[in-house]
C-alpha cells in the first residue's frame, strides 16, 4: 500500500474529496495522516470525519523542514498531496520526495502562478486580464513556485461579467471532480 500525507491550511474541501473518492473506490492508496500549520483550520473536521490522524506543525518547523521530513520518514510516507497548503515546501522535502509531491493550482499554468498567487488572488488576476477561460493545473512540486511538471489541466469558460466568487466556484468544481482521480492514477502508474 502506498502511504500518502495530505498537507492543508484551510477548510479542507479538497482533502475531504480525496478521502471520499479513495474510500468509495476502495483504493490501494492509503491517506496515512493530515498535516497542517493552523490549529483552527477546518481540516480538523475532515480528520474527524474520516478518522485520519492529524498533526499540527509550526510555520517555523515547515520553514526549516527537518522535523517535518523526519516525521514523514518515520511514518513511511511515500507521497505528499498539497491540498490548499499555503506554505512553500522546503528544499529538503522536495529533494526527498522528488516527483512525489502533488499540488493543485487554480489557473492554467504557466499563467497566473508564482509567489503570492493563490486563491482569490489568482481569480482576480485572471478576470482583470480579461481572460476567456481559466481552470486548474495539477502538477508535481519542485524548488520553484508552480514550475513543476504539469500532470493534468481542466478548463472552464469565463462569462462576461463573471465575479471572483462565481469563478472560484467553477474552479472548485474542477478541483473536486479531478484532483483525487489524477493523484490515484499517477501513484498507481508509478507505484
C-alpha positions in Angstrom: 0.0 0.0 0.0 1.2 3.5 -0.9 1.1 5.8 2.1 0.2 9.4 1.5 0.3 12.5 3.7 -2.0 15.5 2.9 -0.9 19.0 3.8 -3.7 21.5 4.2 -4.1 25.0 5.8 -7.8 25.8 5.3 -11.3 24.2 5.2 -10.0 21.0 3.7 -12.6 20.6 1.0 -10.1 19.0 -1.4 -8.8 16.7 1.3 -12.3 15.7 2.0 -13.0 14.9 -1.6 -9.8 12.9 -1.9 -10.6 10.8 1.1 -14.2 10.3 0.0 -13.0 9.2 -3.5 -10.4 6.8 -2.3 -12.7 5.3 0.3 -15.6 4.8 -2.1 -13.2 3.2 -4.7 -11.5 1.0 -2.0 -8.3 2.3 -3.5 -5.0 0.7 -2.6 -3.7 4.2 -1.7 -3.8 5.0 2.0 -4.1 8.5 3.4 -1.9 7.9 6.4 -2.2 11.4 8.0 -3.0 15.0 7.6 -0.6 17.8 8.4 -1.5 21.4 9.0 0.1 24.7 10.2 -3.1 26.1 11.6 -4.7 24.8 14.8 -8.1 26.3 13.9 -8.2 25.0 10.3 -11.3 23.3 9.0 -9.1 20.3 8.0 -9.6 19.0 11.6 -13.2 18.3 10.8 -12.1 16.3 7.8 -9.7 14.3 10.0 -12.5 13.5 12.4 -15.0 12.6 9.6 -12.6 10.0 8.1 -10.8 9.1 11.4 -7.4 10.0 10.0 -4.7 11.3 12.4 -3.9 15.0 12.1 -0.7 16.7 13.2 0.0 20.4 13.5 3.5 21.8 12.9 4.5 25.4 13.4 5.3 27.6 10.4 8.9 27.6 11.7 9.0 23.7 11.5 7.7 23.8 8.0 10.2 26.6 7.0 13.1 24.6 8.4 11.8 21.3 7.0 13.9 18.9 9.0 11.4 17.9 11.8 8.6 17.5 9.2 10.8 15.4 7.0 11.8 13.2 9.9 8.2 12.8 10.9 7.2 11.8 7.4 10.0 9.3 7.1 9.2 7.8 10.5 5.6 7.1 9.2 6.9 5.6 5.9 5.2 8.3 3.8 5.8 7.8 0.1 3.8 10.7 -1.4 2.6 14.2 -0.4 -0.5 16.0 -1.5 -0.8 19.7 -1.1 -4.5 20.5 -0.7 -4.8 24.2 0.0 -1.5 24.3 1.9 -0.2 27.9 1.9 3.4 27.4 2.8 6.4 26.9 0.5 7.7 23.4 0.6 11.3 23.4 1.8 14.1 22.0 -0.4 14.8 19.1 1.9 11.3 17.8 1.4 11.3 18.5 -2.3 14.6 16.6 -2.7 13.5 13.6 -0.5 10.1 13.4 -2.3 11.3 14.2 -5.8 8.4 13.8 -8.2 6.2 12.6 -5.3 4.6 15.9 -4.2 1.3 16.9 -5.9 0.0 20.4 -5.9 -3.2 21.9 -7.3 -3.1 25.4 -8.7 -6.3 27.4 -9.6 -5.2 28.6 -13.0 -3.9 27.2 -16.3 -0.2 27.3 -15.6 2.2 28.8 -16.5 -0.3 31.7 -16.4 -1.0 33.2 -13.0 1.4 31.1 -11.0 4.3 32.0 -8.7 4.8 33.5 -5.3 1.8 35.2 -3.8 -0.6 33.7 -6.4 -3.2 31.6 -4.6 -6.9 31.5 -4.1 -8.9 34.6 -4.9 -5.7 36.5 -5.9 -5.4 34.2 -8.9 -9.1 34.6 -9.9 -8.8 38.4 -9.5 -5.8 38.5 -11.8 -7.5 36.2 -14.4 -10.6 38.4 -14.5 -8.6 41.7 -14.6 -6.7 40.4 -17.6 -9.9 39.7 -19.5 -9.2 36.0 -20.0 -11.9 34.0 -21.8 -11.1 30.8 -19.8 -9.4 29.6 -16.7 -9.0 26.3 -15.0 -6.9 24.1 -12.8 -3.4 22.7 -13.1 -2.3 19.6 -11.1 1.4 19.5 -11.1 4.4 18.0 -9.3 6.3 20.3 -6.9 9.9 21.3 -7.5 12.0 24.0 -5.9 10.3 26.9 -7.8 6.7 28.1 -7.2 4.3 26.4 -9.6 7.0 25.4 -12.1 6.9 21.6 -11.6 5.8 19.1 -14.3 2.1 19.6 -15.2 0.2 16.3 -15.0 -3.3 17.5 -15.8 -5.3 20.6 -16.7 -9.0 21.2 -16.9 -10.7 24.3 -18.3 -13.8 26.4 -17.8 -15.1 29.3 -19.7 -15.4 32.7 -18.2 -18.6 34.5 -19.0 -18.7 38.3 -19.4 -19.3 40.0 -16.0 -18.4 36.9 -14.0 -17.4 37.7 -10.4 -14.5 36.3 -8.4 -16.9 34.2 -6.3 -18.5 32.7 -9.4 -15.2 31.9 -11.0 -14.0 30.5 -7.7 -17.0 28.1 -7.5 -16.4 26.9 -11.1 -12.7 26.3 -10.3 -13.5 24.4 -7.1 -15.8 22.1 -9.0 -13.0 21.3 -11.4 -10.7 20.6 -8.4 -13.2 18.3 -6.7 -14.0 16.5 -10.0 -10.4 15.8 -10.9 -7.7 16.1 -8.2 -8.4 12.7 -6.5 -8.5 10.7 -9.7 -5.4 12.3 -11.1 -3.5 11.6 -7.9 -4.7 7.9 -7.8 -3.9 7.3 -11.4 -0.3 8.8 -11.1 0.5 6.9 -7.9 -0.7 3.6 -9.2 1.1 4.1 -12.5 4.4 4.9 -10.7 3.9 2.6 -7.6 
